[in-house]
Amino acid sequence: MGRLRVLALVATSVLVSVSACTTAVTPAPSGATHEPPRRIATPLPATSPPTSPAPTLPETPIGALPPEELSREAFSDPTTVDSEWFPLAPGTRFVYKGGINDDGRVPHSVVLTVTDLVKVIDGIRTVVIYDEDGTNGQVVEKEIAFLAQDDAGNVWLLGEYPEEYEDGEFVAAPTWITGIAGAKAGILVRADPPFGPSWPQGWGPEVGWTDRARVFEVDSSTCVPAGCYDGVLVIDEYNPEEPDAHQLKYYASGVGNVRVGWAGAREQDREVLELQGVLQLTPAQLDKVRAAALALEAHGYKVSPDVYAHTSPLERSAAD
């Protein structure tokens, strides 16, 4: 099953402790509460597998269908991502910790940073997210991903350049970019998602990216180290070719993704993450992230000649 590596994420020199990498930690939003949650859709521990069966999901339709064609006219201000469920302000960093199945249950961490870079993908300016995954103390993935918000408030995913590592060595870069090799953009988070029908999160069948999403629960509550939240939207993400493996993402209004869990019968990775804090980087720290993203892109031009090499370069946002 594909997972938005955007949540999975800052070069090793930038991946430091929460206390060392920020000037301030964003407190829980005004809509949050520190009372015990009234209802949690799926209680999931941070570093150990669940002790009870995962919730039963409705039957998953088999067979992935590509998204509809992207309408460039629907993106008048695509790099202003102020979505209620997934706001992306440049210089913001989300820090997650939890666990994952990898030859046993091991610690897992994700650092996701919104850069001040943009990239034109298929005629649309996108916000560049830089993230890094760590498993059992080792970096296993770095990535730049490209998001844009349409005029209706939907946050679209237009492609990803991930690099995967084993024992510190580069092993693969399963890249997909809208408009290249048949890849198409999809909606990562809808502005007002309905119950029932699923929607495509992108279409990159050459690298196995055919993920879909649907509403799993609304008006949920959950507590993580960053705070307790009510009115949480829970989204079920899945690959139709793997109907027994589901990833649940918990979105808090005005904050973004605060928890990642799993559901379904298939063991797979069973990734669990909890938001530790939302941080605002200093200019010097943002400079380091930008440099790391540019270095990753430079390598991408070399190792992905059929896909990434056909994209325009990263550039600083006009606001900078």
FENJO-V725539 format. One record per residue. RES is the residue in one small letter. PSI is psi in radians with two decimals (none if undefined). BURIAL is 1 if it has 9 or more other ideal C-beta (glycine too) atoms within 8 Angstrom, else 0. Layout:
res=RES psi=PSI burial=BURIAL
res=RES psi=PSI burial=BURIAL
This chain:
res=m psi=2.33 burial=1
res=g psi=2.63 burial=0
res=r psi=2.38 burial=1
res=l psi=1.83 burial=1
res=r psi=-0.22 burial=1
res=v psi=-0.46 burial=1
res=l psi=-0.02 burial=1
res=a psi=none burial=1
res=l psi=none burial=1
res=v psi=1.88 burial=1
res=a psi=2.84 burial=1
res=t psi=-0.60 burial=0
res=s psi=-0.33 burial=0
res=v psi=-0.34 burial=1
res=l psi=1.66 burial=1
res=v psi=-3.10 burial=0
res=s psi=2.76 burial=0
res=v psi=-0.72 burial=1
res=s psi=-0.42 burial=0
res=a psi=-0.26 burial=0
res=c psi=0.38 burial=1
res=t psi=2.76 burial=1
res=t psi=-0.33 burial=0
res=a psi=2.61 burial=0
res=v psi=2.16 burial=0
res=t psi=2.20 burial=1
res=p psi=2.94 burial=0
res=a psi=2.46 burial=1
res=p psi=2.91 burial=1
res=s psi=-0.46 burial=0
res=g psi=-0.05 burial=1
res=a psi=2.82 burial=1
res=t psi=2.58 burial=0
res=h psi=0.22 burial=0
res=e psi=2.73 burial=0
res=p psi=2.44 burial=0
res=p psi=2.45 burial=1
res=r psi=-0.58 burial=0
res=r psi=2.17 burial=0
res=i psi=2.19 burial=1
res=a psi=-0.78 burial=1
res=t psi=1.71 burial=1
res=p psi=2.05 burial=0
res=l psi=2.21 burial=1
res=p psi=2.80 burial=1
res=a psi=-0.62 burial=1
res=t psi=0.13 burial=0
res=s psi=2.63 burial=0
res=p psi=2.69 burial=0
res=p psi=2.62 burial=0
res=t psi=-0.13 burial=0
res=s psi=2.80 burial=0
res=p psi=2.59 burial=0
res=a psi=2.70 burial=1
res=p psi=2.66 burial=0
res=t psi=2.29 burial=0
res=l psi=2.68 burial=1
res=p psi=2.78 burial=0
res=e psi=2.34 burial=0
res=t psi=2.19 burial=0
res=p psi=2.40 burial=0
res=i psi=2.49 burial=0
res=g psi=2.02 burial=0
res=a psi=2.39 burial=1
res=l psi=2.38 burial=0
res=p psi=2.69 burial=0
res=p psi=2.89 burial=1
res=e psi=2.86 burial=0
res=e psi=2.50 burial=0
res=l psi=2.38 burial=1
res=s psi=1.87 burial=0
res=r psi=-0.47 burial=0
res=e psi=-0.28 burial=0
res=a psi=0.05 burial=0
res=f psi=1.43 burial=1
res=s psi=-0.45 burial=0
res=d psi=1.13 burial=0
res=p psi=-0.39 burial=1
res=t psi=0.01 burial=1
res=t psi=1.71 burial=0
res=v psi=1.63 burial=1
res=d psi=0.54 burial=0
res=s psi=2.44 burial=1
res=e psi=-0.66 burial=0
res=w psi=-0.29 burial=1
res=f psi=1.10 burial=1
res=p psi=2.42 burial=1
res=l psi=1.53 burial=1
res=a psi=2.30 burial=0
res=p psi=2.41 burial=1
res=g psi=0.01 burial=1
res=t psi=2.40 burial=1
res=r psi=2.35 burial=1
res=f psi=2.22 burial=1
res=v psi=2.17 burial=1
res=y psi=2.54 burial=1
res=k psi=2.65 burial=1
res=g psi=-2.43 burial=1
res=g psi=2.87 burial=1
res=i psi=2.64 burial=1
res=n psi=2.06 burial=1
res=d psi=1.51 burial=0
res=d psi=0.86 burial=0
res=g psi=2.99 burial=0
res=r psi=2.13 burial=0
res=v psi=2.73 burial=1
res=p psi=2.54 burial=1
res=h psi=2.44 burial=1
res=s psi=2.69 burial=1
res=v psi=2.32 burial=1
res=v psi=2.10 burial=1
res=l psi=2.19 burial=1
res=t psi=2.32 burial=1
res=v psi=2.01 burial=1
res=t psi=3.08 burial=1
res=d psi=0.44 burial=1
res=l psi=2.70 burial=1
res=v psi=2.80 burial=1
res=k psi=2.36 burial=1
res=v psi=2.07 burial=0
res=i psi=2.07 burial=1
res=d psi=0.69 burial=1
res=g psi=0.06 burial=0
res=i psi=2.28 burial=1
res=r psi=2.31 burial=1
res=t psi=2.67 burial=1
res=v psi=2.42 burial=1
res=v psi=2.11 burial=1
res=i psi=2.38 burial=1
res=y psi=2.18 burial=1
res=d psi=2.86 burial=1
res=e psi=2.35 burial=1
res=d psi=2.44 burial=1
res=g psi=2.37 burial=1
res=t psi=2.16 burial=1
res=n psi=0.66 burial=0
res=g psi=0.00 burial=0
res=q psi=2.49 burial=1
res=v psi=2.17 burial=1
res=v psi=-0.26 burial=1
res=e psi=2.46 burial=1
res=k psi=2.61 burial=1
res=e psi=2.58 burial=1
res=i psi=2.34 burial=1
res=a psi=2.78 burial=1
res=f psi=2.02 burial=1
res=l psi=2.67 burial=1
res=a psi=2.64 burial=1
res=q psi=2.28 burial=1
res=d psi=3.09 burial=1
res=d psi=-0.25 burial=0
res=a psi=-0.07 burial=0
res=g psi=0.10 burial=1
res=n psi=2.42 burial=1
res=v psi=2.07 burial=1
res=w psi=2.58 burial=1
res=l psi=2.11 burial=1
res=l psi=0.05 burial=1
res=g psi=2.94 burial=1
res=e psi=2.45 burial=1
res=y psi=1.69 burial=1
res=p psi=2.52 burial=1
res=e psi=2.26 burial=1
res=e psi=2.53 burial=1
res=y psi=2.58 burial=1
res=e psi=2.15 burial=0
res=d psi=0.66 burial=0
res=g psi=-0.02 burial=0
res=e psi=2.41 burial=0
res=f psi=2.33 burial=1
res=v psi=-0.49 burial=0
res=a psi=2.79 burial=0
res=a psi=1.37 burial=1
res=p psi=1.49 burial=1
res=t psi=2.45 burial=1
res=w psi=2.40 burial=1
res=i psi=2.25 burial=1
res=t psi=2.29 burial=1
res=g psi=-0.05 burial=0
res=i psi=2.32 burial=1
res=a psi=0.63 burial=1
res=g psi=0.05 burial=0
res=a psi=2.57 burial=1
res=k psi=2.62 burial=1
res=a psi=2.77 burial=1
res=g psi=2.96 burial=1
res=i psi=2.09 burial=1
res=l psi=-0.89 burial=1
res=v psi=2.15 burial=1
res=r psi=2.65 burial=0
res=a psi=-0.69 burial=1
res=d psi=1.27 burial=0
res=p psi=2.37 burial=1
res=p psi=2.72 burial=0
res=f psi=2.59 burial=0
res=g psi=-1.58 burial=0
res=p psi=2.51 burial=0
res=s psi=2.93 burial=0
res=w psi=2.64 burial=1
res=p psi=2.45 burial=1
res=q psi=0.14 burial=1
res=g psi=2.96 burial=1
res=w psi=1.73 burial=1
res=g psi=1.15 burial=1
res=p psi=-0.38 burial=1
res=e psi=-0.45 burial=0
res=v psi=0.25 burial=0
res=g psi=0.30 burial=1
res=w psi=1.72 burial=1
res=t psi=0.56 burial=1
res=d psi=2.61 burial=1
res=r psi=2.88 burial=1
res=a psi=2.72 burial=1
res=r psi=2.82 burial=1
res=v psi=2.24 burial=1
res=f psi=-0.67 burial=1
res=e psi=2.60 burial=1
res=v psi=2.82 burial=0
res=d psi=0.72 burial=0
res=s psi=3.08 burial=1
res=s psi=2.56 burial=1
res=t psi=2.67 burial=1
res=c psi=2.35 burial=1
res=v psi=2.98 burial=1
res=p psi=-0.50 burial=0
res=a psi=-0.30 burial=1
res=g psi=3.12 burial=1
res=c psi=2.45 burial=1
res=y psi=2.42 burial=1
res=d psi=2.96 burial=1
res=g psi=0.53 burial=1
res=v psi=2.40 burial=1
res=l psi=2.19 burial=1
res=v psi=2.15 burial=1
res=i psi=2.32 burial=1
res=d psi=2.07 burial=1
res=e psi=2.43 burial=1
res=y psi=2.78 burial=1
res=n psi=2.13 burial=1
res=p psi=-0.36 burial=1
res=e psi=-0.15 burial=0
res=e psi=1.24 burial=1
res=p psi=-0.22 burial=1
res=d psi=0.15 burial=0
res=a psi=2.09 burial=1
res=h psi=2.49 burial=1
res=q psi=2.26 burial=1
res=l psi=2.23 burial=1
res=k psi=2.27 burial=1
res=y psi=2.06 burial=1
res=y psi=2.17 burial=1
res=a psi=2.38 burial=1
res=s psi=2.26 burial=1
res=g psi=-0.06 burial=0
res=v psi=-0.97 burial=1
res=g psi=-2.65 burial=1
res=n psi=2.05 burial=1
res=v psi=-0.27 burial=1
res=r psi=2.56 burial=1
res=v psi=2.27 burial=1
res=g psi=-2.92 burial=1
res=w psi=2.85 burial=1
res=a psi=2.82 burial=1
res=g psi=2.91 burial=1
res=a psi=-0.43 burial=0
res=r psi=2.36 burial=0
res=e psi=-1.03 burial=0
res=q psi=-2.47 burial=1
res=d psi=-0.53 burial=0
res=r psi=0.97 burial=1
res=e psi=2.35 burial=1
res=v psi=2.24 burial=1
res=l psi=2.56 burial=1
res=e psi=2.39 burial=1
res=l psi=2.17 burial=1
res=q psi=-0.57 burial=1
res=g psi=2.73 burial=1
res=v psi=2.09 burial=1
res=l psi=2.61 burial=1
res=q psi=2.05 burial=1
res=l psi=2.64 burial=1
res=t psi=2.85 burial=0
res=p psi=-0.69 burial=0
res=a psi=-0.70 burial=0
res=q psi=-0.69 burial=1
res=l psi=-0.60 burial=1
res=d psi=-0.74 burial=0
res=k psi=-0.70 burial=1
res=v psi=-0.76 burial=1
res=r psi=-0.77 burial=1
res=a psi=-0.69 burial=1
res=a psi=-0.70 burial=1
res=a psi=-0.72 burial=1
res=l psi=-0.65 burial=1
res=a psi=-0.70 burial=1
res=l psi=-0.73 burial=1
res=e psi=-0.74 burial=1
res=a psi=-0.71 burial=0
res=h psi=-0.62 burial=1
res=g psi=-0.65 burial=1
res=y psi=-0.47 burial=1
res=k psi=-0.75 burial=0
res=v psi=-0.14 burial=0
res=s psi=1.15 burial=1
res=p psi=-0.43 burial=0
res=d psi=-0.29 burial=0
res=v psi=-1.27 burial=1
res=y psi=-0.55 burial=1
res=a psi=-0.24 burial=1
res=h psi=0.19 burial=0
res=t psi=2.74 burial=1
res=s psi=2.73 burial=0
res=p psi=2.72 burial=0
res=l psi=2.59 burial=1
res=e psi=2.76 burial=0
res=r psi=2.53 burial=0
res=s psi=2.53 burial=1
res=a psi=-0.47 burial=0
res=a psi=-0.32 burial=0
res=d psi=none burial=0
